[in-house]
Amino acid sequence: MSAIKDEIWQMVQKVNRAWTVEGKIDQLKDYFHRDMVAITPNDAKRLRGQSACFAGWLGFTQIAKTNYFKEIDPLIQIYCGGNAAVVTYDYEGEFVINGQTMILRGRDMMVLIKENDRWWVVADQFSPMPKKN
């Protein structure tokens, strides 16, 4: 099970590196499943399908430059005999948006499936880190 978890975690990190520090946004098309859905803090409706999800991530990268991005405290849960996974983690990143440097902290939940011997992101939901009381 550890090898599967490592493989899944590497996939999640590839996804995040592509749109953040590597600036290889087009690679997301190789990671997002054709039927992917996403719920983001800035979209009133869910993003549905690979094209809509890709457009959402692309839009962010067009207004923001990433200085760094890191995932924190991942939890990888395996289902369906090793063919599905839910990955949750916190994140922190430094972004320059409209000339202003911001540190963004949040949490992410990705759902991945193994189809045709490779991992695909089928769902993603992320949100800012809640303020502590």
TASUL-V599919 format. One record per residue. N is the residue number from 1. PHI is phi in whole degrees, -180 to 180 (* if undefined). D_LAST is the distance of its C-alpha to the last C-alpha in whole Angstrom. Layout:
N:PHI:D_LAST  N:PHI:D_LAST
This chain:
1:*:38  2:-63:36  3:-64:39  4:-66:37  5:-62:34  6:-62:35  7:-62:37  8:-66:34  9:-63:31  10:-62:34  11:-65:34  12:-60:31  13:-66:31  14:-61:34  15:-58:32  16:-67:30  17:-64:32  18:-59:34  19:-92:32  20:-104:30  21:-70:32  22:-86:36  23:63:36  24:-110:38  25:-56:36  26:-62:40  27:-64:39  28:-60:36  29:-63:39  30:-86:40  31:-114:37  32:-85:36  33:-67:38  34:-58:40  35:-107:38  36:-60:34  37:-127:31  38:-144:28  39:-119:25  40:-120:23  41:-71:21  42:-107:23  43:-108:26  44:-66:26  45:-115:29  46:-65:29  47:-87:31  48:-130:34  49:99:37  50:-57:37  51:-63:38  52:-66:35  53:-66:33  54:-59:35  55:-60:35  56:-63:31  57:-68:31  58:-60:34  59:-57:32  60:-65:29  61:-68:32  62:-78:34  63:-109:31  64:-130:29  65:-108:31  66:-94:29  67:-88:29  68:-158:28  69:-150:26  70:-142:25  71:-95:24  72:-130:21  73:54:21  74:-71:24  75:-127:25  76:-116:28  77:-114:29  78:-104:33  79:-137:34  80:54:38  81:64:40  82:89:38  83:-110:39  84:-146:35  85:-150:32  86:-116:28  87:-119:26  88:-120:22  89:-165:21  90:-93:18  91:-142:20  92:-144:20  93:-151:23  94:-110:24  95:-128:26  96:-108:28  97:-127:28  98:53:30  99:78:31  100:-108:27  101:-85:25  102:-132:22  103:-99:20  104:-110:19  105:-122:16  106:-164:16  107:-139:17  108:-137:21  109:-133:23  110:-109:27  111:-114:29  112:-124:33  113:-129:36  114:-101:39  115:-137:42  116:55:46  117:64:45  118:-148:42  119:-88:38  120:-131:37  121:-83:33  122:-106:33  123:-156:30  124:-147:27  125:-138:23  126:-136:21  127:-155:17  128:-61:15  129:-67:12  130:-63:9  131:-73:6  132:-77:4  133:-80:0
